């Protein structure tokens, strides 16, 4: 990630008058040309950007001597790994500057070559049964015969032959492709956040140069991973801060309608794991930024590269002023081919959004004939609609469109035998799709990606940080709002909260929260979580002092008291632990009203204390009047009963709280994937390090703990807790994880039968099958959930809750949580 600066002094020979002059730079590190203290051109060999145009026709009045600076980074388009695209950064990798030249660019030869490329592609791709392929082939042959490479005067005649083919028009029924420049830039992935700032500048300054020469070019700017032409609010803010001159130019092209902000969210977030409130804040912060900076909100949600899409998203989109959605990621499905490219997507409340998947199944096209034909042939909604999108430009690591891509598509604008190609905008595309939408199909529920199921679990500390910080920000906002409503001098900490929310939203980017990023990014993300925890605790303390300050003042002669706050919207009765003046912890049973507080002075006793008994066989039984449980020496839950009904939850001969270890060797995407065949490698964890022992003997709380060895060198310690009046059993689990290519889960077989299990999602829940009848069913062998999953039959059920996990499954009667 180091940077080298090169000072380049140029002197253009006077004999080059009237010529097009380029500064050519080839290196395997990404670069940026600076001129007069401003960035003017991105340089990325992998993105086919290796030159800076000094002049299109050298005039005597133009400067012939000038000084440029080249900023060269020690990383390529896809980071600094070696041997594989997703290899971790190699500190020993060397980067080479292979060419730095001043050259004359022969525009006539370039145009001839593009003509020939298109004709040869038509000849190859249209097929022998199509007469246009032969017309293209014979025209190319004639051009070769006419053209004398040593005599430029023959070039116009050769080009006229090509123009005659390109000018033959289509019929009225031909499919129309809406081409949009795109430059998908991951906010962090194989490079850290800080490098993304430079990637944005390299890519966007190149787009600005292209727009100056091609006023028809449109660029949709978002942020993702392969190739994109959309804006993402966080990336805009970075460029605004670091490259104000470039940002001003971008604003000018936004005003002209060429540089088009799309996306609607703060970052291109993961589509599954953020909470409902987090998703609302993604839209709120994104739309607010676009409104403030560009005078408009986004009407399209642009999320081409995340790993699945929650069934709650349509409702959230509609609530944020968005009725249109574009992605292409479901083309990555490993098992089932998604049946549509243009359709209505319906969420859990019935909200619908018009959805389009570019039929070329990519957001990084290059404007080739083959891609145009695939866009038409692959379209699964032919007959229903006659328009589709094509996103062109290098992406993931940035880069964006090139002049050659534009020149290819200019020749295919309306050429018989090929679909019509027009440079377009997201609004133009969706407007025409809306007019053609009367026969479109509707897809109800989640858009589940049948790949990358491991991202629900990878990097456990990131998952835990996300959940904890979502809770912290919720509590701070509740308490601060109550403090403001109470009156007085308390000032709502709006700016501090916005800063913390934006840190959290940044970490929800679709390669950070899923854990599919390099270690450097993980370290940054964990540091941001630490900052949110620290600042959040301070803001929470300030709100509590304002809200309940007088209650916190010790009064002479009064017993020691504890203030207990409930930030949830229902009354809660729970056992709490409080620290006394001497440092000892005592328990108390507390009832606190919804969004309210209670003062605890004396430790209340439960009318039904927890009873804990050790049996002769070493097992331990606990009961609190609501539920009764039995645990064996290995920590297995052998019985879980509702006391009133005596209904047993654990099937005979089965163990719940059973840890199991699986091999985790995916086909390619190591941090992303867990394949279905991992289920064939299940090994129950059976090595006991410390047998189950009672740690709290009852009263307000009973508990027992044990330790296991996991795999070769990992350990697990768990405390199982039952509180007075509590209708659930708690498991405090700590794992020292030192395994590689292994997957740890905990399983709970339950005595309930249903063909569907229920999973919490954002602001709601979703049902998924517990059987594998079809390929659509078994492709969901590993799914995501938020705080709970539930298996219920009529009148009875069991739920599995968690405070920091997302990967889960329910097959037949076994609930499983991925750890």
Buried (B, 14 or more C-beta within 10 A) or exposed (E): BEEBEBEBEBEBEEEBEEBBBBBBBBBBBBBBBBBEEEBBBBBBBBBBBBBBBBBEEBEEEEEBEBEBBBBBBBBBBBBBBEEEEBBBBEEEBEBEBEEEEBBEBBEEEBBBEBBBBBBBBBBEBBEEEBEBBEBBBBBBEBBEEBBEEEEEEBBEEBBEBBEEBBEEEBEEEBBBBBBBBBBBBBBBBBBBBEBBBBBBBBBBBBBBBBBEEBEEBBBBBBBBBBBBBBBBBBBBBBBBEBBEEBBEBBBEBBEEEBBBBBBBBBBBBBBBBBBBBBBBBBBBBBBBBBEEBBEEBBBBBBBBBBBBBBBBBBBBBBEBEBBBBBBBBBBBBBEEEBEBBBBBBBBBEEBBBBBBBBBBBBBBBBBBBBBBBBBBEBBBBBEBBBBBBBBBBBBBBBBBBBBBBBBBBBBBBBBBBBBBBBBBBBBBBBEBBBEBBEEBEEBEBBBBBBBBBBBBBBBBEBBBBBBBBBBBBBBBBBBBBBBBEEEEEBEBBEEBBBEBBBBBBBBBBBBBBBBBBBEBBBEBBBEBBEBBBEBBEEBBEBBBEBBBEEEEEEEEEEEEBBBBBBBEEEEBEBBBEBEEEEEEEBBBBBBBEEBEBBEBEEBBEBEEBBBBBBEEEEBBBBBBBBBBBBBBBBBBBBBBBBEEEEEBBBBEEBBBBBBBBBBBBBEEBBBBBBBBEBBEBEEEBEEBEEBBEBBBBBBBBBBBBBBBBBBEEBBBBBBBBBBBBBEBBBBEBEBEBEBEEBBBBBBBBBBBEBEBBBBBBBBBBBBBBBEBEEEEBBBBBBBBBBBBBBBBEEEBBBBBBBEBBBBBBBBEBBBBBBB
